[in-house]
């Protein structure tokens, strides 16, 4: 396989990552609505810890650096909470 072929595969993987992140973040307005209607805080520390722990375990199973993967999921969680906050302010 040539370098250009590998780069094309990387580009495809990047596109998939963007699609998955977009799909995940698109759920945040609905989650914000539910949380607000049920008077639930945006910050759910127990849930966040569960998500991070689960992701770390799955990272290890795939021979990925769990610290690296944790940093990524934390950033996604932070962005998710920002979107929820913006949506709660609109409601």
Backbone as CSV, one residue per row, in Angstrom:
resi,resn,N_x,N_y,N_z,CA_x,CA_y,CA_z,C_x,C_y,C_z
1,UNK,0.846,-1.177,0.000,0.000,0.000,0.000,0.894,1.243,0.000
2,UNK,0.547,2.185,-0.814,1.324,3.414,-0.952,0.919,4.450,0.095
3,UNK,1.785,5.432,0.292,1.524,6.490,1.249,0.213,7.216,0.945
4,UNK,-0.024,7.512,-0.319,-1.259,8.203,-0.697,-2.494,7.372,-0.348
5,UNK,-2.402,6.057,-0.525,-3.522,5.177,-0.169,-3.791,5.221,1.332
6,UNK,-2.719,5.203,2.103,-2.866,5.252,3.557,-3.444,6.598,3.998
7,UNK,-3.002,7.651,3.365,-3.534,8.973,3.692,-5.016,9.073,3.343
8,UNK,-5.396,8.426,2.270,-6.810,8.415,1.898,-7.627,7.692,2.957
9,UNK,-7.098,6.585,3.475,-7.786,5.857,4.543,-7.891,6.708,5.807
10,UNK,-6.845,7.466,6.109,-6.881,8.362,7.259,-7.953,9.428,7.062
11,UNK,-8.015,9.991,5.864,-9.044,10.994,5.564,-10.441,10.416,5.747
12,UNK,-10.637,9.173,5.326,-11.937,8.521,5.488,-12.260,8.306,6.965
13,UNK,-11.248,7.896,7.728,-11.445,7.696,9.166,-11.774,9.020,9.850
14,UNK,-11.096,10.097,9.439,-11.387,11.423,9.993,-12.828,11.828,9.708
15,UNK,-13.281,11.543,8.508,-14.665,11.856,8.132,-15.646,11.083,9.017
16,UNK,-15.343,9.812,9.274,-16.194,9.001,10.149,-16.214,9.566,11.567
17,UNK,-15.044,9.984,12.053,-14.975,10.588,13.382,-15.868,11.823,13.472
18,UNK,-15.780,12.667,12.478,-16.610,13.873,12.460,-18.095,13.528,12.447
19,UNK,-18.467,12.544,11.662,-19.871,12.126,11.605,-20.354,11.616,12.955
20,UNK,-19.536,10.828,13.610,-19.913,10.258,14.903,-20.010,11.346,15.967
21,UNK,-19.042,12.271,15.988,-19.091,13.367,16.953,-20.314,14.239,16.688
22,UNK,-20.588,14.512,15.428,-21.755,15.306,15.074,-23.037,14.621,15.537
23,UNK,-23.130,13.330,15.320,-24.311,12.576,15.744,-24.481,12.649,17.259
24,UNK,-23.385,12.478,17.994,-23.440,12.519,19.456,-23.888,13.901,19.935
25,UNK,-23.285,14.934,19.380,-23.615,16.289,19.820,-25.025,16.710,19.408
26,UNK,-25.537,16.134,18.343,-26.894,16.473,17.903,-27.957,16.004,18.903
27,UNK,-27.589,15.113,19.798,-28.519,14.630,20.820,-28.640,15.599,21.993
28,UNK,-27.715,16.528,22.110,-27.658,17.403,23.281,-28.871,18.316,23.454
29,UNK,-29.432,18.902,22.402,-30.631,19.725,22.629,-31.785,18.940,23.261
30,UNK,-31.993,17.715,22.817,-33.061,16.893,23.395,-32.752,16.554,24.846
31,UNK,-31.489,16.238,25.115,-31.088,15.929,26.491,-31.290,17.154,27.374
32,UNK,-30.935,18.334,26.861,-31.122,19.571,27.630,-32.586,19.790,27.966
33,UNK,-33.457,19.554,27.005,-34.893,19.722,27.229,-35.389,18.783,28.319
34,UNK,-34.974,17.537,28.241,-35.391,16.543,29.248,-34.836,16.908,30.620
35,UNK,-33.563,17.260,30.669,-32.963,17.624,31.955,-33.679,18.827,32.566
36,UNK,-33.966,19.815,31.731,-34.625,21.005,32.254,-36.036,20.684,32.735
37,UNK,-36.765,19.890,31.987,-38.138,19.556,32.384,-38.180,18.712,33.656
38,UNK,-37.108,17.967,33.910,-37.050,17.128,35.104,-36.181,17.742,36.205
39,UNK,-35.790,19.007,35.977,-34.971,19.731,36.948,-33.687,18.967,37.310
40,UNK,-33.014,18.471,36.274,-31.766,17.736,36.442,-30.622,18.651,36.014
41,UNK,-29.567,18.641,36.791,-28.397,19.467,36.497,-27.690,18.990,35.231
42,UNK,-27.075,19.937,34.528,-26.261,19.567,33.364,-25.107,18.683,33.806
43,UNK,-24.478,19.072,34.901,-23.331,18.317,35.411,-23.804,17.058,36.124
44,UNK,-23.440,15.938,35.569,-23.782,14.634,36.134,-22.476,13.868,36.365
45,UNK,-21.823,14.172,37.478,-20.490,13.631,37.739,-20.440,12.106,37.731
46,UNK,-21.441,11.479,38.307,-21.448,10.006,38.351,-21.515,9.450,36.932
47,UNK,-22.411,9.993,36.126,-22.542,9.550,34.733,-21.251,9.793,33.967
48,UNK,-20.647,10.954,34.148,-19.399,11.263,33.447,-18.299,10.277,33.824
49,UNK,-18.193,9.967,35.114,-17.180,9.002,35.564,-17.437,7.626,34.964
50,UNK,-18.713,7.240,34.894,-19.066,5.948,34.286,-18.657,5.907,32.814
51,UNK,-18.959,6.988,32.088,-18.616,7.058,30.670,-17.106,6.976,30.486
52,UNK,-16.367,7.745,31.272,-14.908,7.764,31.150,-14.322,6.399,31.490
53,UNK,-14.821,5.782,32.552,-14.322,4.463,32.940,-14.582,3.431,31.836
54,UNK,-15.790,3.466,31.284,-16.151,2.523,30.217,-15.270,2.738,28.981
55,UNK,-15.062,3.994,28.615,-14.246,4.311,27.444,-12.791,3.882,27.663
56,UNK,-12.279,4.107,28.869,-10.899,3.700,29.170,-10.731,2.188,29.024
57,UNK,-11.702,1.427,29.536,-11.639,-0.036,29.424,-11.669,-0.470,27.957
58,UNK,-12.542,0.153,27.185,-12.627,-0.195,25.768,-11.361,0.202,25.023
59,UNK,-10.744,1.298,25.438,-9.479,1.727,24.820,-8.405,0.671,25.052
60,UNK,-8.309,0.180,26.270,-7.314,-0.851,26.598,-7.570,-2.104,25.768
61,UNK,-8.825,-2.494,25.632,-9.177,-3.678,24.836,-8.745,-3.543,23.382
62,UNK,-8.661,-2.299,22.906,-8.275,-2.049,21.509,-6.810,-1.626,21.384
63,UNK,-6.054,-1.821,22.460,-4.634,-1.442,22.487,-4.416,0.041,22.215
64,UNK,-5.336,0.867,22.718,-5.198,2.314,22.624,-4.784,2.861,23.985
65,UNK,-4.099,3.981,23.981,-3.678,4.622,25.211,-4.920,5.189,25.922
66,UNK,-5.287,4.632,27.084,-6.509,5.083,27.753,-6.448,6.543,28.196
67,UNK,-5.251,7.047,28.528,-5.130,8.458,28.918,-5.456,9.370,27.735
68,UNK,-4.965,9.008,26.573,-5.240,9.771,25.357,-6.733,9.771,25.042
69,UNK,-7.347,8.600,25.104,-8.772,8.474,24.804,-9.604,9.229,25.848
70,UNK,-9.179,9.188,27.097,-9.893,9.931,28.145,-9.878,11.429,27.854
71,UNK,-8.748,11.948,27.404,-8.668,13.377,27.071,-9.674,13.735,25.978
72,UNK,-9.791,12.875,24.987,-10.732,13.130,23.896,-12.166,13.123,24.413
73,UNK,-12.532,12.114,25.199,-13.915,12.014,25.666,-14.246,13.147,26.629
74,UNK,-13.278,13.596,27.411,-13.523,14.732,28.301,-13.844,15.983,27.488
75,UNK,-13.125,16.198,26.404,-13.410,17.353,25.548,-14.791,17.250,24.919
76,UNK,-15.171,16.047,24.526,-16.507,15.847,23.950,-17.585,16.104,25.009
77,UNK,-17.344,15.634,26.222,-18.298,15.864,27.315,-18.427,17.361,27.599
78,UNK,-17.303,18.062,27.634,-17.350,19.507,27.879,-18.146,20.234,26.797
79,UNK,-17.930,19.864,25.552,-18.688,20.475,24.457,-20.168,20.119,24.555
80,UNK,-20.451,18.894,24.957,-21.841,18.459,25.136,-22.535,19.317,26.180
81,UNK,-21.847,19.588,27.280,-22.429,20.399,28.351,-22.628,21.853,27.901
82,UNK,-21.710,22.371,27.100,-21.869,23.728,26.563,-23.126,23.815,25.699
83,UNK,-23.332,22.818,24.855,-24.513,22.795,23.990,-25.779,22.694,24.836
84,UNK,-25.757,21.842,25.847,-26.916,21.721,26.735,-27.223,23.055,27.405
85,UNK,-26.176,23.732,27.886,-26.366,25.020,28.560,-26.993,26.043,27.618
86,UNK,-26.480,26.125,26.404,-27.031,27.062,25.423,-28.503,26.767,25.165
87,UNK,-28.834,25.496,25.063,-30.219,25.120,24.788,-31.125,25.382,25.986
88,UNK,-30.625,25.210,27.173,-31.429,25.489,28.368,-31.704,26.986,28.491
89,UNK,-30.777,27.802,28.050,-30.975,29.244,28.104,-32.046,29.694,27.110
90,UNK,-32.247,28.934,26.036,-33.257,29.257,25.032,-34.664,28.883,25.490
91,UNK,-34.728,27.860,26.321,-36.036,27.302,26.736,-36.713,28.220,27.736
